[in-house]
Amino acid sequence: MDIDVTYEGKKNRLSFDRIPKISELMDALDINTETVLVKINNEIEPEDIKIKKEDKIEMIKIISGG
């Protein structure tokens, strides 16, 4: 199954044998879970949920400073 993920404005297509969890998408893109927010169908979601093939997935990089 192919999943499209948008990260930093770039669309990435990832292939999996089964429906992955968000944390598995992050691993495939080498993204630290503490550095992004995940939006699924325009709602912020935790990284441990499973997704559906038709979901719109966007990862937004968190910027912090002091």
CNS distance restraints for C-alpha pairs under 8 A (distance, minus, plus):
assign (resid   1 and name CA) (resid  15 and name CA) 5.53 0.50 0.50
assign (resid   1 and name CA) (resid  16 and name CA) 5.28 0.50 0.50
assign (resid   1 and name CA) (resid  17 and name CA) 6.05 0.50 0.50
assign (resid   1 and name CA) (resid  18 and name CA) 6.51 0.50 0.50
assign (resid   1 and name CA) (resid  19 and name CA) 7.21 0.50 0.50
assign (resid   1 and name CA) (resid  53 and name CA) 7.53 0.50 0.50
assign (resid   2 and name CA) (resid  13 and name CA) 6.36 0.50 0.50
assign (resid   2 and name CA) (resid  14 and name CA) 5.49 0.50 0.50
assign (resid   2 and name CA) (resid  15 and name CA) 4.43 0.50 0.50
assign (resid   2 and name CA) (resid  16 and name CA) 6.43 0.50 0.50
assign (resid   2 and name CA) (resid  53 and name CA) 7.53 0.50 0.50
assign (resid   3 and name CA) (resid  13 and name CA) 5.56 0.50 0.50
assign (resid   3 and name CA) (resid  14 and name CA) 5.19 0.50 0.50
assign (resid   3 and name CA) (resid  15 and name CA) 6.32 0.50 0.50
assign (resid   3 and name CA) (resid  16 and name CA) 7.86 0.50 0.50
assign (resid   3 and name CA) (resid  53 and name CA) 6.33 0.50 0.50
assign (resid   4 and name CA) (resid  11 and name CA) 6.50 0.50 0.50
assign (resid   4 and name CA) (resid  12 and name CA) 5.56 0.50 0.50
assign (resid   4 and name CA) (resid  13 and name CA) 4.48 0.50 0.50
assign (resid   4 and name CA) (resid  14 and name CA) 6.38 0.50 0.50
assign (resid   4 and name CA) (resid  56 and name CA) 7.51 0.50 0.50
assign (resid   4 and name CA) (resid  57 and name CA) 6.93 0.50 0.50
assign (resid   5 and name CA) (resid  11 and name CA) 5.63 0.50 0.50
assign (resid   5 and name CA) (resid  12 and name CA) 5.13 0.50 0.50
assign (resid   5 and name CA) (resid  13 and name CA) 6.36 0.50 0.50
assign (resid   5 and name CA) (resid  14 and name CA) 7.66 0.50 0.50
assign (resid   5 and name CA) (resid  56 and name CA) 7.48 0.50 0.50
assign (resid   5 and name CA) (resid  57 and name CA) 5.13 0.50 0.50
assign (resid   5 and name CA) (resid  58 and name CA) 5.74 0.50 0.50
assign (resid   5 and name CA) (resid  59 and name CA) 7.34 0.50 0.50
assign (resid   6 and name CA) (resid  10 and name CA) 5.37 0.50 0.50
assign (resid   6 and name CA) (resid  11 and name CA) 4.30 0.50 0.50
assign (resid   6 and name CA) (resid  12 and name CA) 6.05 0.50 0.50
assign (resid   6 and name CA) (resid  57 and name CA) 6.32 0.50 0.50
assign (resid   6 and name CA) (resid  58 and name CA) 4.60 0.50 0.50
assign (resid   6 and name CA) (resid  59 and name CA) 6.10 0.50 0.50
assign (resid   7 and name CA) (resid  11 and name CA) 6.49 0.50 0.50
assign (resid   7 and name CA) (resid  12 and name CA) 7.47 0.50 0.50
assign (resid   7 and name CA) (resid  58 and name CA) 6.03 0.50 0.50
assign (resid   7 and name CA) (resid  59 and name CA) 4.93 0.50 0.50
assign (resid   7 and name CA) (resid  60 and name CA) 6.36 0.50 0.50
assign (resid   7 and name CA) (resid  61 and name CA) 7.75 0.50 0.50
assign (resid   8 and name CA) (resid  59 and name CA) 7.27 0.50 0.50
assign (resid   8 and name CA) (resid  60 and name CA) 6.56 0.50 0.50
assign (resid   8 and name CA) (resid  61 and name CA) 6.90 0.50 0.50
assign (resid  14 and name CA) (resid  25 and name CA) 7.77 0.50 0.50
assign (resid  14 and name CA) (resid  28 and name CA) 7.79 0.50 0.50
assign (resid  16 and name CA) (resid  20 and name CA) 7.04 0.50 0.50
assign (resid  19 and name CA) (resid  50 and name CA) 6.95 0.50 0.50
assign (resid  19 and name CA) (resid  51 and name CA) 6.63 0.50 0.50
assign (resid  19 and name CA) (resid  52 and name CA) 6.88 0.50 0.50
assign (resid  19 and name CA) (resid  53 and name CA) 7.38 0.50 0.50
assign (resid  20 and name CA) (resid  24 and name CA) 5.98 0.50 0.50
assign (resid  20 and name CA) (resid  25 and name CA) 6.92 0.50 0.50
assign (resid  20 and name CA) (resid  50 and name CA) 5.99 0.50 0.50
assign (resid  20 and name CA) (resid  51 and name CA) 6.61 0.50 0.50
assign (resid  21 and name CA) (resid  25 and name CA) 6.72 0.50 0.50
assign (resid  21 and name CA) (resid  47 and name CA) 6.96 0.50 0.50
assign (resid  21 and name CA) (resid  48 and name CA) 5.92 0.50 0.50
assign (resid  21 and name CA) (resid  49 and name CA) 5.52 0.50 0.50
assign (resid  21 and name CA) (resid  50 and name CA) 4.27 0.50 0.50
assign (resid  21 and name CA) (resid  51 and name CA) 6.21 0.50 0.50
assign (resid  22 and name CA) (resid  26 and name CA) 6.35 0.50 0.50
assign (resid  22 and name CA) (resid  46 and name CA) 7.88 0.50 0.50
assign (resid  22 and name CA) (resid  47 and name CA) 4.72 0.50 0.50
assign (resid  22 and name CA) (resid  48 and name CA) 6.02 0.50 0.50
assign (resid  22 and name CA) (resid  49 and name CA) 6.26 0.50 0.50
assign (resid  22 and name CA) (resid  50 and name CA) 6.47 0.50 0.50
assign (resid  22 and name CA) (resid  51 and name CA) 7.11 0.50 0.50
assign (resid  23 and name CA) (resid  27 and name CA) 6.23 0.50 0.50
assign (resid  23 and name CA) (resid  33 and name CA) 7.27 0.50 0.50
assign (resid  23 and name CA) (resid  47 and name CA) 5.05 0.50 0.50
assign (resid  23 and name CA) (resid  48 and name CA) 6.01 0.50 0.50
assign (resid  24 and name CA) (resid  28 and name CA) 6.21 0.50 0.50
assign (resid  25 and name CA) (resid  29 and name CA) 6.35 0.50 0.50
assign (resid  26 and name CA) (resid  30 and name CA) 5.91 0.50 0.50
assign (resid  26 and name CA) (resid  31 and name CA) 4.93 0.50 0.50
assign (resid  26 and name CA) (resid  32 and name CA) 6.99 0.50 0.50
assign (resid  26 and name CA) (resid  33 and name CA) 6.89 0.50 0.50
assign (resid  27 and name CA) (resid  31 and name CA) 6.06 0.50 0.50
assign (resid  27 and name CA) (resid  32 and name CA) 7.72 0.50 0.50
assign (resid  31 and name CA) (resid  35 and name CA) 7.45 0.50 0.50
assign (resid  31 and name CA) (resid  36 and name CA) 7.90 0.50 0.50
assign (resid  32 and name CA) (resid  36 and name CA) 7.39 0.50 0.50
assign (resid  33 and name CA) (resid  47 and name CA) 7.55 0.50 0.50
assign (resid  35 and name CA) (resid  61 and name CA) 5.87 0.50 0.50
assign (resid  35 and name CA) (resid  62 and name CA) 5.40 0.50 0.50
assign (resid  35 and name CA) (resid  63 and name CA) 7.86 0.50 0.50
assign (resid  36 and name CA) (resid  59 and name CA) 6.04 0.50 0.50
assign (resid  36 and name CA) (resid  60 and name CA) 5.19 0.50 0.50
assign (resid  36 and name CA) (resid  61 and name CA) 4.37 0.50 0.50
assign (resid  36 and name CA) (resid  62 and name CA) 5.17 0.50 0.50
assign (resid  37 and name CA) (resid  44 and name CA) 6.80 0.50 0.50
assign (resid  37 and name CA) (resid  45 and name CA) 7.75 0.50 0.50
assign (resid  37 and name CA) (resid  59 and name CA) 5.70 0.50 0.50
assign (resid  37 and name CA) (resid  60 and name CA) 5.12 0.50 0.50
assign (resid  37 and name CA) (resid  61 and name CA) 6.55 0.50 0.50
assign (resid  37 and name CA) (resid  62 and name CA) 6.85 0.50 0.50
assign (resid  38 and name CA) (resid  44 and name CA) 5.51 0.50 0.50
assign (resid  38 and name CA) (resid  45 and name CA) 5.73 0.50 0.50
assign (resid  38 and name CA) (resid  46 and name CA) 7.00 0.50 0.50
assign (resid  38 and name CA) (resid  47 and name CA) 7.12 0.50 0.50
assign (resid  38 and name CA) (resid  57 and name CA) 7.20 0.50 0.50
assign (resid  38 and name CA) (resid  58 and name CA) 5.92 0.50 0.50
assign (resid  38 and name CA) (resid  59 and name CA) 4.62 0.50 0.50
assign (resid  38 and name CA) (resid  60 and name CA) 6.35 0.50 0.50
assign (resid  39 and name CA) (resid  43 and name CA) 5.00 0.50 0.50
assign (resid  39 and name CA) (resid  44 and name CA) 4.32 0.50 0.50
assign (resid  39 and name CA) (resid  45 and name CA) 5.94 0.50 0.50
assign (resid  39 and name CA) (resid  56 and name CA) 7.91 0.50 0.50
assign (resid  39 and name CA) (resid  57 and name CA) 5.80 0.50 0.50
assign (resid  39 and name CA) (resid  58 and name CA) 5.11 0.50 0.50
assign (resid  39 and name CA) (resid  59 and name CA) 6.23 0.50 0.50
assign (resid  39 and name CA) (resid  60 and name CA) 7.72 0.50 0.50
assign (resid  40 and name CA) (resid  44 and name CA) 6.37 0.50 0.50
assign (resid  40 and name CA) (resid  45 and name CA) 6.56 0.50 0.50
assign (resid  40 and name CA) (resid  55 and name CA) 6.30 0.50 0.50
assign (resid  40 and name CA) (resid  56 and name CA) 5.51 0.50 0.50
assign (resid  40 and name CA) (resid  57 and name CA) 4.70 0.50 0.50
assign (resid  40 and name CA) (resid  58 and name CA) 6.51 0.50 0.50
assign (resid  41 and name CA) (resid  55 and name CA) 6.04 0.50 0.50
assign (resid  41 and name CA) (resid  56 and name CA) 4.95 0.50 0.50
assign (resid  41 and name CA) (resid  57 and name CA) 6.56 0.50 0.50
assign (resid  42 and name CA) (resid  56 and name CA) 7.66 0.50 0.50
assign (resid  45 and name CA) (resid  49 and name CA) 7.66 0.50 0.50
assign (resid  51 and name CA) (resid  55 and name CA) 6.61 0.50 0.50
